[in-house]
Amino acid sequence: MELQIERLETTATLHLQGDLVAATVATLRPQLRTLVQEGIKELVFDLAATTMVDSSGIGLLMAAHNSMSRAGGSIRVVHASPEIQELFQSMRLNQHFAVAAA
């Protein structure tokens, strides 16, 4: 998985190139912590090039949501495929953060 981070003031957009699964979560977690510590108030996960999210990926998104909430910020997901959007809705993740379709 490749990751590009685009920063604009207090917003960071994470462009994920690959699946958000257990194998990639370990590399993402420290980068997310750093962004929160640097004062980012909004994390945007761009899933345009992501076809699969497993339970570890969902755990990462919820942890990011919790961290950002404690810091007075928020997260959102954009460009989610219909399958990922359906998964998030069935797990009610869309009640915690915004999820926009591809």
C-alpha positions in Angstrom: 0.0 0.0 0.0 1.1 3.5 -0.8 0.1 6.6 1.1 0.2 10.2 0.0 -0.6 12.8 2.6 -1.9 16.2 1.4 -1.9 18.9 4.0 -3.8 22.2 3.9 -3.8 24.2 7.1 -5.4 22.0 9.8 -6.7 19.3 7.3 -4.8 16.3 6.2 -6.1 14.1 3.3 -4.8 10.6 3.2 -4.8 9.2 -0.3 -4.6 5.4 0.2 -3.4 3.3 -2.7 -4.4 -0.2 -1.7 -6.5 -2.0 0.8 -7.1 -0.9 4.4 -6.3 -4.2 6.0 -4.3 -5.6 8.9 -1.1 -5.7 6.9 -1.3 -1.9 6.2 -2.7 -0.7 9.5 0.6 -1.1 11.4 2.3 1.4 9.1 -0.6 3.9 9.1 -1.1 4.1 12.9 2.1 6.0 13.8 1.6 8.4 10.9 -1.9 9.2 12.1 -0.6 9.8 15.7 2.0 12.2 14.3 -0.7 14.1 12.4 -2.8 14.5 15.5 0.2 15.6 17.6 1.0 18.2 14.9 -2.4 19.8 15.3 -4.4 18.4 12.4 -8.1 18.9 13.2 -9.6 17.0 10.2 -8.5 13.8 8.7 -9.9 12.9 5.3 -9.5 9.3 4.2 -9.6 9.1 0.4 -10.6 5.6 -0.5 -10.8 6.1 -4.3 -8.1 3.4 -4.8 -9.2 1.1 -2.0 -11.3 -2.0 -2.7 -11.3 -3.7 0.7 -11.5 -2.7 4.3 -11.2 -5.5 7.0 -11.8 -5.4 10.7 -8.3 -4.0 11.4 -9.0 -1.1 9.0 -12.3 -0.4 10.7 -10.5 -0.5 14.0 -8.0 2.1 12.7 -10.8 4.4 11.5 -12.6 4.2 14.8 -9.3 4.8 16.7 -8.7 7.8 14.5 -12.2 9.1 15.1 -11.7 8.7 18.9 -8.3 10.4 18.8 -9.6 13.3 16.7 -12.7 13.7 18.8 -10.5 14.0 21.9 -8.4 16.6 20.1 -11.5 18.6 19.0 -11.3 17.4 15.4 -13.0 14.9 13.1 -12.5 12.4 10.4 -14.4 11.7 7.2 -14.2 9.1 4.4 -14.5 10.1 0.8 -14.7 8.2 -2.5 -15.8 5.0 -0.8 -16.9 2.3 -3.2 -20.5 1.1 -3.0 -19.3 -2.1 -1.2 -17.3 -0.2 1.4 -20.1 2.3 1.9 -22.5 -0.5 2.5 -20.1 -2.1 5.0 -19.8 1.1 6.9 -23.6 1.6 6.9 -24.2 -1.9 8.1 -21.7 -1.4 11.0 -23.2 2.1 11.6 -19.9 3.8 11.2 -21.6 6.5 9.3 -23.1 7.6 12.7 -19.6 8.4 13.9 -18.1 10.1 10.8 -19.2 11.2 7.4 -18.9 8.6 4.5 -19.2 9.9 1.0 -19.6 7.7 -2.1 -17.2 7.4 -5.0 
